[in-house]
């Protein structure tokens, strides 16, 4: 039962970012990487790791007395799922409307529009 990658919360994505960047890590290493930015308690990180594993998003292996966690989904798969969810949900599958909206809502730099074409 793998959780759909576009349903992940910002905190879950922050945990995955640590795993994508570092490969296999302990719960303590995830906590240390996120503590200043998210304020998550060590126990909360452990609970979130357990839930992500139960959802099939991450996996662990035992290394002595510690668990090493790793991502089972790629960053690209999550980005694609989130983009497809956004495209389908808010823009009814209209890619041009989504890009047009994104361009109209952000500061564009010289050459951005040409790169989009």
C-alpha positions in Angstrom: 0.0 0.0 0.0 2.2 2.8 -1.3 1.0 6.3 -0.5 0.5 8.4 -3.5 3.5 10.7 -3.8 1.4 13.9 -4.4 -0.3 13.4 -1.1 2.9 13.8 1.0 2.9 16.7 3.5 5.7 19.3 3.6 7.2 17.6 6.7 7.2 14.2 5.0 8.9 15.8 1.9 11.5 17.4 4.2 12.3 13.9 5.6 12.5 12.5 2.1 14.8 15.3 1.1 17.2 14.2 3.8 17.0 10.6 2.5 17.4 11.6 -1.1 20.5 13.8 -0.3 22.2 11.5 2.2 21.1 8.0 1.1 20.7 5.8 4.2 20.4 7.6 7.5 19.4 6.9 11.1 16.3 8.6 12.7 18.8 10.7 14.8 20.5 11.9 11.6 17.1 12.9 10.1 16.2 14.7 13.3 19.5 16.6 13.4 19.2 17.6 9.7 15.6 18.9 10.3 15.6 20.2 13.8 16.6 23.8 13.2 14.4 24.2 10.1 11.2 22.4 11.2 11.4 22.2 15.0 10.2 18.6 14.9 10.9 16.7 18.1 13.0 13.5 17.9 10.0 11.3 18.7 7.9 13.0 16.0 10.5 12.3 13.4 10.6 8.6 14.5 6.8 8.4 14.3 6.8 10.0 10.8 9.5 7.6 9.6 7.4 4.7 10.8 4.3 6.0 9.1 6.2 6.7 5.8 7.5 3.1 5.9 4.1 1.7 6.6 2.9 3.7 3.5 5.6 2.1 1.4 7.5 5.4 0.7 10.6 4.5 2.7 12.3 1.3 4.0 14.8 0.5 6.7 17.4 -2.1 7.4 18.9 -3.0 10.7 22.6 -2.1 11.3 23.4 -3.4 14.7 21.0 -1.7 17.1 20.1 1.1 14.7 17.8 1.3 11.7 19.0 2.9 8.5 16.2 4.5 6.5 16.2 5.0 2.7 13.7 6.3 0.2 11.8 3.9 -1.9 10.5 6.6 -4.2 12.6 9.0 -6.3 12.6 12.7 -6.1 11.5 12.7 -9.8 8.6 10.4 -9.2 7.3 12.6 -6.4 7.8 15.8 -8.5 5.9 14.1 -11.4 3.1 12.9 -9.2 2.7 16.3 -7.5 2.8 18.1 -10.9 0.2 15.7 -12.4 -2.0 16.2 -9.3 -1.8 20.0 -9.6 -2.3 19.9 -13.4 -5.3 17.6 -13.1 -6.9 19.1 -10.0 -6.6 22.8 -10.6 -6.1 23.1 -14.3 -8.3 20.2 -15.6 -5.3 18.8 -17.5 -4.6 22.0 -19.4 -0.8 22.4 -19.3 -0.8 25.7 -21.2 -3.2 27.2 -18.7 -1.0 26.1 -15.8 2.2 27.5 -17.4 0.4 30.7 -18.3 -0.8 31.1 -14.7 2.6 30.3 -13.3 4.3 32.9 -15.5 1.7 35.6 -14.7 2.1 35.0 -10.9 5.9 35.2 -10.7 8.7 37.5 -11.7 10.1 36.3 -15.0 13.7 36.9 -15.9 15.0 37.7 -19.4 15.0 34.5 -21.4 12.5 32.6 -19.2 9.7 32.7 -21.7 12.0 31.6 -24.5 13.2 28.7 -22.4 9.6 27.7 -21.8 9.0 27.6 -25.6 
